[in-house]
Amino acid sequence: MSGGDDAWWDAVYAGPDGDVPDTPHADPRSGTVDDWFEAALGAIATGSSAATETSAGTSAPAAVRTPTVVVEPEPKRPQQPAADPRVIAPRISLDKPRLPERPPTLVESAPDPDGAPLPETDPEELWHAAPDTVVDAARHGALVLRAASVRGEAARTAGRPRGDRLLLTRFGADADGLLALVVAAGPEPRMAEHAARLLAGAVGRNRAELLADLREGAQERLRFGLQRLTARAARDLPGGSTLHALLAPLDPDNPVRAGFGTGPGGLLLLGDDFWYDAYAGRRLSADGPPDPDAFRFRAVRMERGDVLVLATAGLAEVLAGASAVATLLAEHWQQPHAPNAPDFLRQLQTRAQGFTDDRTAVALWQA
């Protein structure tokens, strides 16, 4: 390892005196990287998430597709997966799009074109104020980005502001550029937003080293380093909060994307006309992760036609629990071209009975 690599190890893995939860203490001045990894492996392996979702070598059930990951060999994806009662989105044809035969609770539109009343604001608590809806779009070469965050019907009815937070950042340019896309949510929106900014800032400061690890496919270094950065950023978040990020290099020769975070929501992959839980490496189902507050990580090599979606719980839960919405979004988002920003927002707002939380999504297309 070069001296630069050692500096990266020290900067990312030197922990705050062992007080970061679920991460081993690291002393950058003693032992080698391999020595530290061997000592840390036991601590990481005890978490249910690491054991079932991010451990190297874990194979997906034969009936489902595991997202293509860097370095780790993956089984060949079956062309026609066997029927699985947990599957939400059936296969669809892009040549002949179809909707569910009976979607009585499905409405592909905003609830009220005139909008809902503004939530009441305390002049001493202006940090609560947030727009009802935000939407953004960008393109970097073959990488297409759409993002939106929408206040849910429950918050509108109760007069509460949108609790989900969305942060889109770019560090560097051209082949040395890196997108850091962050979603956050929780009972304390101000703290969630602060955590998102802390995490994005840490990524930006370590951009060069992260890009090197992404190019090399150094999954273990990425996993441990990003876990430590996430734990620092989320240290003050209350239980049940969400903090997830997606890293996307702008180098056209590097199709590797890294998703990571903690809390409800997560990283989804739309490919082969199916929705997948990219963290878990299996088809999306109503069964959530064993421990949603545990750290989760996945490096994904995007293929042409795949769509990566970073989502808060409001969207992840409706995709897993409302097959009509899952099918409709799959049809729209696997068309040859990504939707424009207004269409993306309208599609994200598709209503389904019983799902009234805020929804936030960041979607990446590999054109």
Secondary structure, DSSP 8 states (H G I E B T S, - for coil): --HHHHHHHHHHH--STT-STTS----TTSS-HHHHHHHHHHHHHTSHHIIIII-TT----TTS-----SSS------SS----TT--S----SSS----S--TT-B-S-S-TT--------TT-GGG---SEEEEEEEETTEEEEEEEE--HHHHHHT-----EEEEEEES-GGG-EEEEEEEE-S-HHHHHHHHHHHHHHHHHTHHHHHHHHHHT-HHHHHHHHHHHHHHHTTT--TT-EEEEEEEE--TT--EEEEEEESS-EEEEEETTEEEETTTTEE--S---S-TTS-EEEEEE--TT-EEEEE-HHHHHHHHH-HHHHHHHHHHHTSSS---HHHHHHHHT-BBTTB-S-EEEEEEEE-
